[in-house]
Amino acid sequence: MFKKVNKIFLVYYSSFTTKSGSNVHILELLSNLKKYTDVVLFAPGQKGIERVFSGIKYVPVIDNKYLVQPSYEFMLSFYLLYSCIKSRPEILYLRQNSFPFFPIALCKIFKISSIVEVNGLVMDELSVSPDSKSFAYRVFSYLALRSERFNYRYCDRIVSVTDRLKDELVRLYSVPAEKIIVINNGANTDIFKPMDQEQARDRLKLDKSKKYICFVGHLAAWQGVEFLIYAAPYILEKCPDVRFLVVGDGVMKNKLLEIASEIGVTDNFTFTGRIPYEIVPVYINAADVCVAPFIKDRNSKIGLSALKTYEYLACGKPIVASDIPGVKDLIDLSGGGISVPSEKPEELANAVVKLISDQEMRNIMGEQGRKYVYENHSWDGVARKILDICHEII
């Protein structure tokens, strides 16, 4: 058990104007750390944000996609400086994203212990951006790389979400391995839990005579949802009563709709668009099988600790997912699903059909997956591990 840490500043650079896994992650971290200590989260104060969460200090920004991050970094320097003088934290916890410099520099000046959380390599994420050829992209890339080097060198500890990512940080940035602690992502096991499937389908007005395959997540290129669409004809050939639920929104949505139309499976797919976080478990529980068909690019090098996979399992649903490091490890350790080669629609289809055709297998995998996540990957457990690190460095 950890000793009490008196105050933590969380510093976040992403926008709360859209739903994303990173937003879920930081808000769950805030909520669970607040059970044990005083926490303040600093975040961009853009227009349209629902300011319903306590403990967040919104920093004013210029609400333009090219100016949000530079203006946030500039204004954050004043907000953090004032807050540190007024109420000095014992720990500053920064989620590395975009190009933060000031938070860790401030920690060095004020001798405040610091932790940097790394969920991916910023350069990899920028490389799949639709603006990757623009001048702004080249500027942001340069700053992002310098930010990573600076922060990883001068922080006290780094939290990596996968072992592969830790290895990359050691290789690319010469970070001492002992400085990096691996803490996988988790699930809110109070929200994501099994519920009666018929009640879930009633609530969503779904046809109870059908079988449902569910994907949840931001519709970005690396998610590989197009491979679920390509797999659909193979699945429907063997299981014609299957329907597909794609829960989420993102830049790939129109492209995915085009692909579904081109191969003639539009009528079998429901694209829900953006839905409230608390409704996501209802969709998962309405499904028979959940999928995570990640592509190789960006994912295989550093591995994945994907929120959706923990949330699927927490609801007691079997999963079919790409054999990306981290995701495959979770499936193997939990016994909660089947891993398949990435970007292989027929392999994905075969695994889905196998589960759809065997209720007993689905039940066994679902029970095993739920038990494993509940015991090993709750957000409360993640918060406790972070507090243990805090105690080591203060």
C-alpha angles and dihedrals in degrees: 000000000000126000118244118280108208103211138001130189113207114200119200129180104187128093126259090204091094135040113252141152091250091056091050089048097052094043092049089048091050092048095048097042088052088065088069110025147005110284133181121190119205114204140158111280100218127167117272096031116144100228096204100123120090121221096041122122107200113211115210115246140176101262098225122112093236096042103039095086099041091046091046092052090049096048093039089061090064095042094049094044092051093044093049091051093046098041114005114211124219091219135027111201115195126190104213110234135131108357114313117173108148102064095060092039088054090051091055092050095046094035092238117158113246140200125192118203115209121197097165144340109283092216090057091052093047091050092065092047116120087230094056094124097050128105090240089056092055091050093047091047091054092048093044092054093048090047093054093049093048097046097043090050099048105034120094098230138007123214112207121190095213139030091234091055090051090053090051092051090053092046100043102035103024090237111169107253092228090061091063123077120191114223115168122216121261148200134250096247091190091061101027103059137121118285133174108289095214092052090050091051091047090053092051094039092238125161106260092206092066133081115233132213113196134202120184125189152072109312098237129143096257093057092074096216089150088069090058087054091048088050093051098086091053091049094046091049090062098028110028093174092065121115128188127226117199106190115193143036138247149128094300096057098097092045091051091050089052092052092049090051094047094054094040102245100112093113090057095054131076116195105195099188119210114348133178116276093239091057094055093082089055091059092046092050091048089059130084096207132015125209140205107182098178119181123235099242113092091358110064097051097058100018127230138263095185119191093214093061093054091045093049091052093044088059090053096250124141114236137212110204141163115270092249114151109265094025093057089045090055092050092048094047095044100037085220102132152337127289119211136185111280120254093012108123095186092052090048090049093049092053093047092049090049091056096040089054096050117056093176091056090049091051094048094047091045093053093046093048094048092050093049096049093043091053099039114020113040116135089239088059091049090052091050092052090052091050089053088057090047091055091051095056106037 
